[in-house]
Amino acid sequence: MNFIYAAERVRPAVVHIKTSYDATAMGGDDDIEGIFREFHGDGSSKSPFGSPSPRESAGSGVIISADGYIATNNHVVESANKIQVILDDKRSYIGTVVGTDPTTDLALVKIEDDALPFVKYGDSDKLKVGEWVLAVGNPFDLTSTVTAGIVSAKSRNINILRDEKNMQVESFIQTDAAVNPGNSGGALVDLKGQLVGINTAIATSTRFSQGYSFAVPVTLVKKVMDDLLKYGEVQRALLGVIIRQDIDADFAKEKGLKSLKGVYIEDVNDESAAKQAGIKAGDVVKRINDIEVNSSSELQGVVATYRPGDKVKVAYERGGKEYITQVTLRNSMGNTSIVKRETTAKEKGILGAELLAISEAEKRVAGIESGVRITKLSSGKMKEAGFKPGFIITHIDKKAVKTPNDVIKSIQNVKEGAVLIEGVYADGTKDYRAIVP
């Protein structure tokens, strides 16, 4: 089996991510943090006097577009005060966090450049158990690594994610490719060099791989990345059912089920998508849009790739007969609304700028309370004044700005004279310039 093609295609687009943060920002040493730390590496340190000092950590990331968007794990960048992204060819950038989703342990990071190497999305739904895959990471001070293995299982739930609303999604691809510290956030690819997952965790009682690693499937990765970029928030679609356990022989006998396949619905939430579609307690869901589901993690993983308002076909069994119904998925509030912060605005007139509201993570990294990032510039006042993509506007005429429309309205409201624009770049460099609208 020759892995050279896939390795050469992917390695340039898998990056090293070095983060620094205050020890006090990380919270306690709970189990999940320990598991993740063992995986992506921990350069933590304390002063000789025992007081917390700034800590460093490292992981990997995958460039998913030529203009510098990077998929990685939330736990790689969470609470970071500074994010340094280093490419396989040693180019170095300051990264900004576009958004994070702790419920899937994914994050979207941006570096400012174009014509970058990137990995194309594959299709994890078509991935077969026994299929060869490569795990590609960039750990340990810029040493790129490639390991090979097979898909051992799909839709694994290993109970490492925590969410106070119980909204975590665990439907991991399990592989026996050796994945060690520093590879968290790296790429799991097929032999075509297409991304099929983001490596997230390993099964270990030591610091190193003991035969199993787990990756978030790319169908979910793509959906989360698209949501973070477009809406600033992940749009979680819910079926609205309660599942107590997966079906096994004893459970099937207890419930009088004729088959071990499917997912048994213990109850249905009021005002939920499932109830509206006629699904009841005791039904057994067999398929979602023709994709078989035989465990709660499979069902959860499939539904998580949709958004509120999307319509799906649900095949379910009741009383030994199969039925198919169309379900309009809803959000956690029981409706089909898209939840978003005001994220983008394009001003192609005098400013010539495309603007993006920054996330809470970006605020923390930049050390600011609010701001709006310039993502693209065309001919206009911003470019003429010398601003560059990546600049975060914090104040206009000494007034804080929070949304893209704040920027546009503040400048449009000026009838005469110059406007003072203040802000900061991701590397901490402050800048201020005046423009005349």
MARPA-64604 format. One line per field, with one value per residue (C-alpha): x, y, z; residue number from 1. Coordinates in steps of 0.2 Angstrom, whole numbers, plus 5000, padded with zeros to 4 digits. Each point is the difference from the previous one (the first is absolute). Layout:
N
u <- X  ...
v <- Y  ...
w <- Z  ...
pos <- NUM  ...
end
This chain:
437
u <- 5000  5007  4997  5012  4987  4988  5014  5008  4984  4995  5016  5002  4982  5002  5006  5008  4990  5009  4990  5004  4988  5000  4999  4986  4989  5000  4990  5002  5008  4985  4999  4996  5014  5012  4995  5002  5016  5008  4995  5005  5015  5002  5015  4993  5011  5000  5011  5013  4988  4985  4990  4992  5010  4996  4998  5003  4992  5000  4989  4997  4987  4995  4999  4983  5000  5013  4996  5006  4986  5006  4990  5006  4994  4992  5011  5016  4995  4988  5005  5016  5006  5011  4999  5015  4997  5016  4999  5009  5012  5004  4989  4993  4984  4990  4983  4983  4985  4985  4989  5000  4988  5004  4985  5010  5018  5002  5007  5003  5016  5005  5017  5002  5007  4994  5005  5004  5000  4984  4992  4984  4985  4996  4984  5001  4983  5007  5015  5000  5007  5016  5004  5018  5002  5015  5001  5010  5006  5013  5005  5016  5008  4996  5003  4987  4994  4990  4994  4989  4986  4982  4983  4996  4983  4988  4988  5009  4995  5014  4992  5014  4990  4990  4986  4989  4985  5005  5002  5017  5002  5011  4999  5019  5009  5011  5017  5015  5012  5013  4996  5010  5001  5000  4989  4984  4991  5010  4993  4992  5000  4996  5013  4994  5006  4983  4995  4989  5002  5009  5010  4994  5004  5009  4998  5014  5006  5016  5005  5001  4988  4995  4992  4984  4997  4984  4996  4985  4992  5002  4981  4999  5016  4994  4983  5008  5013  4987  4988  5014  5005  4983  4990  5014  4990  4997  4983  4994  4986  4990  4988  4994  5000  5006  5011  5004  5011  5004  4992  5008  4992  4994  4992  4992  4992  4994  4992  4994  5010  5003  5016  5016  5002  4994  4999  4986  4991  4997  4990  4997  5002  4985  5000  5014  5003  4997  4983  4994  5004  4990  5015  4995  5008  5004  5004  5016  5009  5008  5007  5002  5000  5004  5015  4998  5001  5003  5006  4997  5017  4996  4983  5008  5014  4988  4988  5014  5005  4984  4993  4984  4987  5007  4989  5005  4991  4999  4997  4993  4992  4984  4991  5011  4996  5011  4995  5008  4997  5007  5007  5004  5014  5000  5012  5002  4986  4988  4999  5009  5009  5018  5009  5014  5010  5002  5015  5004  4996  5007  5003  5005  4998  5012  5008  5002  5001  4992  4998  4997  4995  5013  4996  5003  5015  5008  4996  5009  5015  5001  4997  4985  4982  4993  5004  4997  5013  5004  5000  5002  5004  4997  5002  4994  5005  5005  5013  5006  5003  5011  4990  5002  4989  5000  4999  4988  4991  4996  4995  4994  5003  5003  4983  5001  4993  4992  4992  5004  4985  5008  5015  4990  4987  5014  5008  4984  4995  5015  4995  5016  5018  5011  4995  5013  5001  5009  5003  5013  5007  5000  5018  4996  5006  4989  4996  4989  4997  4989  4989  4989  4983
v <- 5000  5017  5015  5012  5009  5004  5005  5012  5008  5003  5004  5018  5004  4993  5013  5001  5011  5007  5008  5010  5004  5004  4984  5008  5001  4981  4996  4983  4984  4990  4984  5007  5013  4986  4989  5014  5007  4982  5001  5017  5003  5011  5011  5007  5007  5008  5013  4994  5008  4989  5014  4998  5006  5002  4982  4994  4986  4993  4991  4999  5007  4998  5013  4998  5015  5009  5017  4993  4992  4986  4986  4994  4994  5012  4994  5004  5019  5002  5014  5004  5018  4997  4988  4998  4990  4992  4992  4984  5012  5010  5015  5008  5009  5007  4991  5007  4989  5003  4989  4984  4986  4991  4988  4992  5005  5010  5017  5011  5011  5013  5005  5014  4994  4994  4986  4988  4981  4993  4983  4996  4993  4981  4991  4991  4992  4990  4994  4982  4990  4992  5014  5007  5018  5011  5011  5015  5012  5014  4998  5002  5016  4998  4982  4994  4982  4988  4983  4987  4989  4994  5006  4989  5006  5014  5010  4997  5009  5000  5012  5013  5016  5009  5013  5007  4999  4982  5006  4992  4990  4984  4990  4997  4990  4988  4995  4990  5013  5005  5018  5007  5017  5015  4992  5007  5010  4991  4992  4983  4997  4986  4994  5013  5013  5006  5005  4988  5005  5011  4990  5004  4987  4984  4985  5000  4998  5008  5015  4989  4991  4983  4994  5011  5018  5009  5014  5011  4995  5012  5001  5008  5010  5008  5005  5008  5009  5007  5005  5009  5010  5004  5003  5001  4986  4982  4996  4985  4990  4989  4985  5002  4982  4992  4985  4990  4986  4991  4984  4984  4982  5002  5017  4994  4985  5012  5012  4986  5006  4988  5008  5007  5013  5018  5012  4998  5016  5001  5016  5015  5018  5012  5012  4990  4997  4981  5003  5012  4986  4987  4990  4992  4992  4982  5003  4993  5012  4991  5013  5018  5005  4982  4999  4986  5004  4986  5010  5016  5007  4996  5008  5015  5001  5000  5013  5012  5002  5009  5018  5005  5001  4986  4986  4982  4983  4989  4982  4992  4984  4999  4984  4990  5011  5013  5018  5015  5018  5017  5009  5019  5001  5013  5009  4999  5013  4990  5010  5001  5016  5003  5006  5012  5015  5014  4993  5008  5015  5006  5018  5002  5018  5013  4987  4985  4988  4984  4999  4986  5002  4991  4986  4999  4990  5013  5014  4990  4997  5018  5006  5011  5002  5002  5002  4996  4992  5005  4984  5006  5017  5007  5017  5013  5011  4986  4993  5018  5003  4985  4988  4982  4984  4994  5017  5001  5016  5004  5019  5013  5017  4993  4991  4981  4989  4983  4996  5002  5012  5010  5004  5004  5011  5009  5005  5004  5011  5012  5015  5008  4998  4985  4984  4993  4981  4990  4982  4986  4986  4981  5002  5014  5014  5015  5012  5016  5009  5014  4999  5013  4992
w <- 5000  4995  5011  4991  4990  5014  5012  4988  4996  5018  5009  4994  5006  5018  5012  5017  5012  5015  5014  5015  5015  5018  5011  5010  4984  4998  5015  5010  4994  4997  4990  4983  5001  5005  4986  4987  5007  4999  4982  4993  5012  5015  5003  5016  5013  5017  5008  5013  5013  4995  4992  4983  4985  4982  4992  4983  4990  4983  4988  4981  4988  4982  4987  4992  4988  4990  5009  5017  5009  5011  5009  5017  5017  5012  5014  4990  5000  5014  5013  4989  5002  4984  4986  4988  4984  4992  4983  4994  4990  5016  4996  5016  5003  5014  5000  5006  5006  4989  5011  5010  5004  5016  4997  4986  5006  4984  4996  4985  4999  4987  4994  4988  4983  4984  4987  5015  4998  5007  5002  4991  5009  4997  5005  5017  4997  4987  5010  5003  5015  4995  4988  5000  5007  5004  5016  4996  5014  5003  5018  5010  4993  4982  4997  4988  5003  4989  5006  4992  5007  4996  5005  5015  5004  4996  5011  5016  5016  5013  5012  5001  4995  5013  4998  5013  4989  4994  4982  4997  4984  5001  4984  4997  4987  5009  4991  5005  4992  5013  5006  5014  5009  4990  4986  5007  4987  4986  4984  4998  4981  4988  4986  4988  5013  5004  5018  5008  5018  5013  5013  5017  5013  5004  5011  5012  5018  4996  4989  4984  4988  5006  4984  4998  4995  4997  4987  4997  4983  4986  4997  5017  4999  4983  5008  5015  4991  4988  5014  5010  4984  4994  5017  5013  5010  4997  4994  5010  4992  5012  4997  5018  5006  5016  4998  5016  4993  4984  4995  5005  5001  5018  4996  4984  5010  5014  4987  4989  4985  4985  4995  5008  4987  5002  5015  5013  5004  5019  4999  4989  5006  5000  4985  4992  4982  5003  5009  4986  4987  5010  5007  5017  5015  4996  4982  4993  4988  4986  4987  4998  4982  4995  5012  5012  5019  5012  5016  5008  4995  4981  5002  5008  4988  4985  5007  5005  4982  4997  5005  5007  4987  4989  4995  5002  4996  5016  4998  5016  5006  5010  5004  4988  4985  4992  4997  4992  5005  4996  5015  5000  5013  5014  5011  5019  5002  4990  4984  4983  5003  4996  5015  4996  5005  4987  4992  4983  4990  4983  4996  4982  5000  5008  5012  4988  5015  5005  5019  5012  5018  5011  5012  5019  4997  4989  5013  5013  4988  4995  5018  4995  5005  4982  4982  4982  4989  4982  4990  4982  4992  4983  4993  5013  5014  5012  4988  4995  5019  5001  5010  4996  5001  5018  5008  5014  5002  5018  5000  4988  5006  5017  5000  5002  4986  5002  4983  4982  4998  5015  4989  4984  5009  5010  4984  4990  5014  4998  4990  4999  5005  5004  5009  5013  4999  5014  5002  5001  4989  5006  5005  5012  4989  5003  4986  4997  4985  4994  4984  4992  4995
pos <- 1  2  3  4  5  6  7  8  9  10  11  12  13  14  15  16  17  18  19  20  21  22  23  24  25  26  27  28  29  30  31  32  33  34  35  36  37  38  39  40  41  42  43  44  45  46  47  48  49  50  51  52  53  54  55  56  57  58  59  60  61  62  63  64  65  66  67  68  69  70  71  72  73  74  75  76  77  78  79  80  81  82  83  84  85  86  87  88  89  90  91  92  93  94  95  96  97  98  99  100  101  102  103  104  105  106  107  108  109  110  111  112  113  114  115  116  117  118  119  120  121  122  123  124  125  126  127  128  129  130  131  132  133  134  135  136  137  138  139  140  141  142  143  144  145  146  147  148  149  150  151  152  153  154  155  156  157  158  159  160  161  162  163  164  165  166  167  168  169  170  171  172  173  174  175  176  177  178  179  180  181  182  183  184  185  186  187  188  189  190  191  192  193  194  195  196  197  198  199  200  201  202  203  204  205  206  207  208  209  210  211  212  213  214  215  216  217  218  219  220  221  222  223  224  225  226  227  228  229  230  231  232  233  234  235  236  237  238  239  240  241  242  243  244  245  246  247  248  249  250  251  252  253  254  255  256  257  258  259  260  261  262  263  264  265  266  267  268  269  270  271  272  273  274  275  276  277  278  279  280  281  282  283  284  285  286  287  288  289  290  291  292  293  294  295  296  297  298  299  300  301  302  303  304  305  306  307  308  309  310  311  312  313  314  315  316  317  318  319  320  321  322  323  324  325  326  327  328  329  330  331  332  333  334  335  336  337  338  339  340  341  342  343  344  345  346  347  348  349  350  351  352  353  354  355  356  357  358  359  360  361  362  363  364  365  366  367  368  369  370  371  372  373  374  375  376  377  378  379  380  381  382  383  384  385  386  387  388  389  390  391  392  393  394  395  396  397  398  399  400  401  402  403  404  405  406  407  408  409  410  411  412  413  414  415  416  417  418  419  420  421  422  423  424  425  426  427  428  429  430  431  432  433  434  435  436  437
end
